[in-house]
Amino acid sequence: PGTMADVPIEQVAEVEHLLAFVRGSGCTVHRNGSDHSAREAVKHIEKKYDYFRDDISSSEEFIEYSASMSTLSGNDYQVSCSGSKTESTRDWLLKELQRFRIKRNKK
């Protein structure tokens, strides 16, 4: 198989963490006027990740390309979690990425 561009090896754990975070969040992702469960959202994000993998070289780009907005409409994805206000998936995932990095760096 040919080599594919992707996140650096040290950031693979970050992408895997973000996917697990979405999957386990119990939140609703709003995409182009439709609501999607966390599990449906992860399937969609993984599909986009596979599609854009050659363009992605960091965890931040993974969020940008795969999990933040519609390629078709250009509209931002939104996420609603119980007890929190609706926010863009980009902000939500960037905050979680920062939390994960801080936690990992303390080990």
C-alpha positions as a printed Julia matrix, in Angstrom:
107×3 Matrix{Float64}:
   0.0    0.0    0.0
   1.12   3.53  -0.71
   1.9    5.89   2.11
  -0.86   8.28   3.07
  -0.53  11.62   4.75
  -2.09  11.63   8.18
  -1.69  13.08  11.61
   1.79  12.59  13.03
   2.17   9.33  14.94
   2.29  11.19  18.26
  -1.13  12.71  17.5
  -2.89   9.46  16.52
  -3.87   8.99  20.19
  -5.43  12.47  20.14
  -7.61  11.67  17.13
  -8.6    8.34  18.66
  -9.42  10.11  21.93
 -11.59  12.7   20.15
 -13.54   9.98  18.32
 -14.08   8.11  21.6
 -15.04  11.4   23.28
 -17.75  12.09  20.69
 -18.93   8.46  20.72
 -19.3    8.43  24.51
 -20.61  11.97  24.91
 -24.32  11.24  24.62
 -24.59  14.6   22.87
 -26.59  15.45  19.77
 -24.77  16.77  16.71
 -26.73  19.1   14.44
 -25.63  18.84  10.82
 -27.36  20.62   7.93
 -30.68  20.88   9.74
 -30.71  17.28  11.03
 -29.97  15.93  14.47
 -27.62  12.98  14.79
 -26.73  10.8   17.76
 -23.15  10.74  18.98
 -22.66   7.33  17.33
 -24.02   8.57  13.98
 -21.81  11.63  14.25
 -18.7    9.48  14.78
 -19.51   7.41  11.68
 -19.8   10.63   9.66
 -16.59  12.08  11.12
 -14.69   8.85  10.38
 -15.98   8.86   6.8
 -14.79  12.45   6.31
 -11.48  11.65   8.02
 -10.88   8.83   5.54
 -11.78  11.15   2.66
  -9.59  14.09   3.79
  -6.73  12.06   5.31
  -4.25  13.27   2.66
  -4.96  16.9    3.67
  -4.73  16.36   7.41
  -1.41  16.76   9.22
  -2.47  17.61  12.79
  -5.22  16.93  15.31
  -6.47  20.48  14.76
  -6.77  19.82  11.02
  -8.58  16.56  11.81
 -11.18  18.64  13.68
 -11.3   21.26  10.94
 -11.68  18.88   8.01
 -13.63  16.03   9.58
 -15.71  17.38  12.42
 -16.47  21.08  12.16
 -18.53  21.95   9.09
 -20.42  20.69   6.11
 -18.33  20.39   2.98
 -21.5   20.89   0.93
 -23.23  23.8    2.66
 -20.29  25.34   4.52
 -22.46  25.48   7.66
 -20.81  24.78  11.0
 -21.83  21.64  12.84
 -23.31  22.33  16.26
 -23.4   20.09  19.32
 -25.88  19.99  22.19
 -25.04  18.2   25.4
 -27.39  18.05  28.35
 -26.64  20.8   30.82
 -24.58  22.84  28.33
 -25.4   25.43  25.75
 -25.22  24.5   22.08
 -21.81  25.27  20.58
 -19.87  24.57  17.42
 -18.33  21.12  17.25
 -15.06  22.88  16.37
 -14.94  24.75  19.72
 -16.19  21.7   21.64
 -13.53  19.41  20.2
 -10.7   21.95  20.42
 -11.49  22.39  24.15
 -11.47  18.61  24.63
  -8.18  18.33  22.71
  -6.62  20.91  25.05
  -7.95  19.04  28.11
  -6.57  15.77  26.77
  -3.12  17.29  26.06
  -2.89  18.86  29.52
  -3.91  15.59  31.17
  -1.46  13.58  29.05
   1.41  16.0   29.73
   0.91  15.65  33.48
   1.61  11.9   33.29
